[in-house]
Amino acid sequence: MLLTNSLATFGRYCMFLRRVFSIPDRFSEFGRRTVAEVAKLGIDSIPLVLIISVFIGAVIAIQMQLNIASPLIPAYSVGLATREIILLEFSNSILCLILAGKVGSNIASEIGTMRVTEQIDALDIMGVNSANFLVLPKVVGFVAFMPVLAVLCMVTSLVGGYLVAVFTDLITVSRYVYGLQAFFQEWYVWYGLIKALVFAFIIATTASFYGYYVKGGALEVGKSSTNAVVTSSVFILLFDVILTKLLLQ
Amino acid sequence: MIEVQNLTKSFDGRTVLHGIDATFYEGKTNLIIGQSGSGKTVLVKSLVGLLTPDSGKILFDGRNLLTMSSEEVKDLRKEIGMLFQGSALFDSETVLGNVEFPLKMFTRKSREEIRERALFCLERVNLKGAEKKFPAEISGGMQKRVAIARAIALNPKYLFCDEPNSGLDPKTSILIDELLSDITHEYNITTVINTHDMNSVLGIGENIIFINKGHREWVGDMSQIYNTANEALNDFVFATRLFQEVREYVAEHGTINDRK
């Protein structure tokens, strides 16, 4: 029963994506809405990303210093380990899990409310492809802006670690900076960005799907929002494993 | 004109519409009435294509909605205007933006022409001066009028209204009824109104279709409804003491058309 339901939902999701990824009725309207979504889903997320990144970057640096303090391990390892954690996991997977809560619930509740107040029916009756009209700008806008958020997260997190070096005596600035530069692999940045793009797509489409098919009232909109966040988080974790296996081995 | 022939619709094995036959005339206010749960909303949703019936025909001036290609349906939708129970205005757009929306999506008019047409429609529903407000900032009656303005922006041939008086005070309800009736006659639209508001039934019902338990039980106009022998219709329309007295008044004086 669970398997049948899951397959049916997946099938519906695929058909939904087919409707979303069709040619927009009006490109000028699509462009206008995409810019608005970049502002709403992307630019409005920058403060959250900056705050979380700077603190987590600082915490990672402190924890690295406390856990790997050993005469056998070079002091610059703190910077190196901080950098690797941030590039490989925090700036994409963890960041997207956080954004799944903010952006995912925003998308699901907005589209869900439009569904229960018959605004989507109104679009359909006018002859507008409502899935394409409402969802495509959100997907394109959020996926296009995600690399900016990921790069901001990387930089700010490393700055968070740097501040620990500056304001505490746990590690010297020169050793931290040397660690950041040591054994740097450019591919890790690309790997992080590729994962962030895939996760952004998962967040935007999953949340839109749950919002689009809401039935009922305010209670159901709330439930769909929660389901969107839970499901996209699970898929982010699943694809994290798959992409890591594919891209790093 | 819209003709419905032998329309049947079921949900999970429960038949909601039992072979409905009905005709909705051009230039007339066609009312679908019936108790809650009688199937009238399912009928209207089937007419506008939001639900797919199990069998039957829905003919828009001879074109069967149920056998049309998706492109033909898309073209037909441009001839349809719809007024929803809750107005269904786009929250993120201003009043003017809501009325301009279908014009932006489906016409090649310039920005000035679109604005001019939208302002004309707003003026037609007596909403001049509210262009810059958002739906949340205006009253329910004003929202309904914006929705009417949006519905007529593209000069539709068919106008569907789902309980247009729901949630409105009696005076505003009458204003909405009169507006719908005026627009119907002025632009020769086939207007289909789903309602259980008795003021609408007795005030603007030029072609009334009574649905009871999924069956079409009665067809007539507002003058014929006073003399109907249909028991279910009598129970439904003249359920309150007020309307029973109206019926007695009509029986005595012949009409209430001078009541305004």
Contacts between the chains, C-beta under 8 A, distances in Angstrom:
chain1	res1	chain2	res2	distance
A	25	B	105	5.9
A	26	B	104	6.9
A	26	B	105	5.8
A	29	B	104	6.4
A	29	B	105	6.8
A	113	B	91	8.0
A	114	B	91	8.0
A	117	B	86	5.7
A	117	B	88	6.2
A	117	B	91	8.0
A	118	B	84	4.6
A	118	B	85	7.3
A	118	B	86	5.9
A	118	B	88	4.0
A	119	B	88	5.0
A	119	B	89	7.5
A	119	B	90	5.9
A	119	B	91	7.5
A	121	B	50	6.0
A	121	B	82	7.9
A	121	B	84	6.9
A	121	B	88	6.7
A	122	B	82	6.6
A	122	B	84	6.2
A	122	B	88	4.2
A	122	B	90	7.9
A	124	B	49	7.9
A	124	B	50	6.8
A	125	B	48	5.4
A	125	B	49	7.4
A	125	B	50	7.1
A	125	B	77	6.2
A	125	B	80	6.1
A	125	B	82	4.6
A	125	B	160	7.9
A	126	B	77	6.2
A	126	B	78	7.7
A	126	B	80	8.0
A	126	B	101	7.9
A	126	B	102	5.5
A	126	B	105	6.9
A	126	B	106	7.5
A	127	B	73	7.9
A	127	B	74	4.8
A	127	B	75	7.7
A	127	B	76	8.0
A	127	B	77	3.3
A	127	B	78	5.4
A	127	B	106	7.1
A	128	B	105	6.0
